[in-house]
Amino acid sequence: MIVGLSNPKIQYHTTRHNVGSWFVYCLAKRYIKVFKEEKKFFGFTSFLNTQSKFIRLLVPNIFMNINGKSVFQMASFYNIDLEEILIIHDDLELKPGVSKLKYSYGHNGHNGLRNIINTFNKKTNFYRFRIGIGRPINQHDISSFVLSTPNKIEKDLIKKSILYAIEETIYLLNIKN
């Protein structure tokens, strides 16, 4: 399962906090996959095929701090363990244009990851792509920063890092056309 963390699509799609959803939509577009809203999973879903697996795609359509509800619902329904989920999220510690694949336990202060860990109630390592969005100059502005739209230069850098992360994902999962 691949999950792009997000806030509700209509209000927040263009914000920094939704770069996880940008990744998943871009990945699906590459394979001409369409998303459908599935209320039972509190989000939008699609799928991809690999040489040996069927990969479910999920973009939660609920607030970031409760994304765990959406991820857990879909994972439980399809019997997918947290260790089998790749989570894509924004990261304040990385500059725009930088993405990093990580396999570990922890949330590093990210509310979406924190909620997923708490909802699954497991202390286990899981995969995630950290997509850099940078930090605001004033540390007190973090909430408004992540909920704002990046400027054109930042957006271009973020999109490049997403394309790079998608190429890595395709390579690692051996996704076929």
N, C-alpha and C positions, 0 to 999 in steps of 0.2 A: 504494500500500500504506500502511496506517496501522498503526502498532505502538505498543502500550502496554507500556513496559518494566516488568518485574516480577521478583519472586522466585517460587519455587513457590507455587501458589495455596493449597493446603490450609494450610500453615503461616503464610504471610505476607500473605494477601489483604487483611487489614484494616490493614496497616501503611502508614506514610507513603511508604515506598520503592515501594509498589505503586500509587500514584495514577495512573500511566500506564495500568495495567490497568483501574482504575475508569473512566477516560475511555472506553476502547474498549468495555467492557461496557455502559456507559450509552448510548453512541452506537448500538450494536447493538440494545439494548432499545427505543430510540425507533423503530426500523424493524422491530421484531419479528423480529430475526435471532437464530438459535441458533448457539452455538459447538459445534464438535466437536473432540475431541482428535486431533491428527495427529502421531503419533510421529516421522515423517520430518522434521517441522519443529520438533520439541521444544516444542510448545505447542498452543494452542487457536486455531482459525481460523473465520472466517465471511467474509461479503462484503457489499458494498453496490453499488447501481447508480447512476451519474450519468447525465446526459443523453448523454454520449459514452464513458464508461469504466466498467469493472468494477473496483471497489476491493476489494482483499483486506484483511482484518483479521487481526491476529496479536497474541496475548498469549503470550509465551514462558512456559514452565512449567519453567524451569531457573534457576539462580542468576544474579542481576543481573550479576555480573562475567564471565559467559559468554553473555549475551543475544545477542551478535554472532553466535554459532553458529546460533541459531534464525532470526534476521533474515536472515543470509546464505543459509541453506538455502532459505528460502521465496523470497527475491528471486532467487536463481540458478535455481531450478526454474521460475519464471514469467518469467524474463528482465526483472527490474525493477532499474533502476539506483538507487543510493543517493540521487541527486537527485530521484527520484520517490517517496520514502518520507517520510511524516510520522511523526516519532517523538514520543511523548508521554512525559514523564518528570517526576519530582519535582525541585524546585529549592530548595536551602537559602537562596539569595540573595533569594528572593521570599517575602513574608509570606503566610500562609494567606489565601485570597480573591483572590489576584492570579495571573493567567496571562498569558503573553506568547508571541506567535508570533515565531520567530526563524529566519532563513535565514543560516547561516554555517557555518564549519568550526570544530571545537573541541569539547572536552568539559567545560571548566570544572571539572575534578576529579570529574565523575560517572563512576563505574566502568562503568555500562552503556553510556554513550556512548563512553567510551574503548575498550571492547572492540569495539563496532561499527566504529569508525574503524579499529582495528587489524585486525579480521577482513576488512573490505572492502579494506584496504590501499590506500586512496585518500585523497588530500588534496583533498577537494572539498566545496563547500557542500552542506548538506542542510537540510530543514525540520524544525523541532521546536516543540512547544508545551511551554513551561516552566510547570509547575503549582507554585505556591508552597506550601511546607510550613513555612517559617520556619527559624530556627536554634535549637539548644539554648543555654541560658545558658552552660554550660560547654563550651568548644570541644573538650574531650577526649571528650565524650559523643556525638559525631556518629554513630558506628556504632549505638549503642544507641538513639539518637533516631530515626534513619530506620527502624529495625526495630521501632519501637513504634507503638502505635495512638494517633492523635491524640485529644485530649479532645473533648467534644461540640461546643464552640464552634468549635474548629479544624476539625473534620470538616464542620460545616455550611458554614464559609467555603470550605473546599476543594471541597465539592460544588457550591457556587454558582459558583466559578471554573471548574470543569469544565463546567457547563452553559453558561456564557458561551463557553468555548473550543469547545464542540460547535456552538453557533450560528455562530460564526465559520467553523468548518470546513465546515459545511453550506452557508453562503453562498459561501465560496471555491470549493468543489468542485461546487456546484450539484447536490447530492444530491436525488433525487426520492423521493417516498413510494411 
